[in-house]
Amino acid sequence: MASAFNLLTAGGAKFDKNRFKQDFELFGGGKKDRKGKGKASTKSIETHTKSLPHSLDFFGDHPSTNHQTKPPIAQEESESDSDSDASSSSSSSSSKIAPPVQKITLTGPEPLPKSLHTNLPSLVNHPSVSLSSREGEPLLKALKGANINSLWGVQCSVGGCLLEGKDTLCIAPTGSGKTLSYILPTLVKLRDPSRSLRNTENEVKGHGIRALILVPTHDLAIQILNVTKAVTKGRSWRSMVLTKATEKAVCDSSPGTALDDSEEDVEDDGERNEDEEEGSEDDDEESTGSVDEFAQPKSGNPTGLGIDFLIATPERLHHLLESKRISLALTQHVILDESDRLLSPDFLSQIEPILAACMNPDVQKCLLSATMPSGVEEIAKKWLRNEGVRVVVGVKDSAVTTVDQSLLYTGSESGKLLALRNLLSTGSLPYPSLIFVQSIERADELHKNLILEGIKVDVVHSGKGKSKRDQAINNFRLGNVWMLVVTEVLARGMDFRGVKVVVNYDFPQTVQSYIHRIGRTGRAGRPGKAITFFNLEDGPYLRTIANVLRSSGCPVPEYMLDMKKPTKNQKRSLAKAPIKRKAIGGGGRDVGREEGRKKQMMKEASKRRKMRTDE
């Protein structure tokens, strides 16, 4: 391999090797022998290679990159990064990364539940729900395998509430480990997978949907499924996301009243079985098939094998409930992740029928989010038994303190693109990073501009198909893509390990949106950085975001705090629709818009001609 300095100075620049002799030898550049084979003096290399830090080995060809000479902390961090997504939801003694210690406040009806201890055995040896060694050991082994060696504060508090049977409302910062705070106690309370539950006649009795997790986006549902699978290894727990592909399996696991009316579907399934070509008048006999979900389904789920964890978005589940194809009467646990979004006007009309359909008198509800406006919190309390136990980590509706936040004035749309290019050229925007914009059109426009800069970038928004979105997110996790241009669809709940910078290219519409956006970095105690661009049109709303920065301990110019507060009407109008902005870059011809204007002018001219002829 050619010397690093030979490559860097190939363009004609001079490099004084005598002056920087030690630095030159540090990177493996030694004196050549007479034959010109480039053999470096062993003595000098051995002297200096030991002093080269691992973080300075940019080219990956230094001897200190071997596992034997790697610093212990770096080695532990690399092992931690290779684990599944579940490890980011809890602490790890090997990586020694944990969220900052924050005050946890519990309020509710007395007596308040006791929090769990941080050690994992306290989870399976709780006085209310104590697991046997057969039930608890696989869970503890799976947690160890996922590099989860202890519980964090929010997991101890929420876990204690749920294990004592209390309905819970949790408000905790982004990246604090909320996902495992409800998955782990729910696993403990369910005890055994639905496949293992048998009655006295050795028949499966784990019917219905046992635990329901509602989330606002499909991408978040996939992430939670991956975390669930990581902590349920070793036992045959049945977890799935409600999609078009799994819809039939879900309906067969917890059938509604309309199932008996679908005779045509049952007959079609019966015709597929060679043993039942002639058919039988009894539909129940035609619907017999394999229970094994990995085998080719012959007729669905004849024994009614239940689902342990169903992760769903409200729209599809509400449609199945309306058509009476599914029943939630046996559901024991209901969790609303990102509950402030789910209880907003966009989803409330779908969430209310879903919660009403959970008619089990012992159903337990848990609502979690990083932000919770007072109006939404009042709605949430109506669905909790005795208004539930309220768990607040840190200060309510505050940003995570591990993120260095800043506001950058760009002046115009062209200034935004120049500012982004400047961040890239000066190295102030390290990879991996996320860039948030307010609309699908602007996301596609910015994506095209960044491709021209030679950056490995992709775009994720609701206009892309699920498979393409999943592929882009997976490439980003693997490092094949350095930067993602995204909309609000990825602002909530998504956990990307090691995102260093979040750029709010378009000013956020609400404080809640801002907190969730910047929460994609600085997760699990890791440091992060958030840069928010603003223009003149964003001025009326600047103070609200500046207050968030001040409460997080970030420096804020005094003039921002002295600005006039936005009125309630201004806040409402911005929450409903984002500010109208010029095209990305703010200049040049927009051929698509020009063609649209021409078509509109032609239509108006045609209408005028018709009106004249009619007169």
Secondary structure, DSSP 8 states (H G I E B T S, - for coil): ---HHHHHTTTS----TTTTHHHHHHTT-----TT------HHHHHHHHTTS-GGG-TTS-SGGGSTTTS-HHHHHHHHHHTS-GGGGGSBBTTTTB------EEEESSSS------SSTHHHHB-SSSB--HHHHHHHHHHHHHTT--B--HHHHHHHHHHHTT--EEEE--TTS-HHHHHHHHHHHHH-S-TTT-B-TTS-B---SEEEEEE-S-HHHHHHHHHHHHHHSTTTT--EEE--TTTHHHHHHHSB-GGGGG-HHHHHHHHHH-GGGSS--S-HHHHT-----TTS--SSS-TT---EEEEEE-HHHHHHHHHTT-B--TT--EEEEETHHHHTSHHHHHHHHHHHHH---TT-EEEEEES---HHHHHHHHHTSGGG-EEEEESSTT---TTEEEEEEEEESHHHHHHHHHHHHHTT-S-SSEEEE-SSHHHHHHHHHHHHHTT--EEEE-TTS-HHHHHHHHHHHHHTS-SEEEE-GGGSSS---TT--EEEESS--SSHHHHHHHHTTSSGGG--EEEEEEEEGGGGGGHHHHHHHHHHTT----HHHHTS----HHHHHHHHHS------TTS-S--HHHHHHHHHHHHHHHHHHHHHHHH-
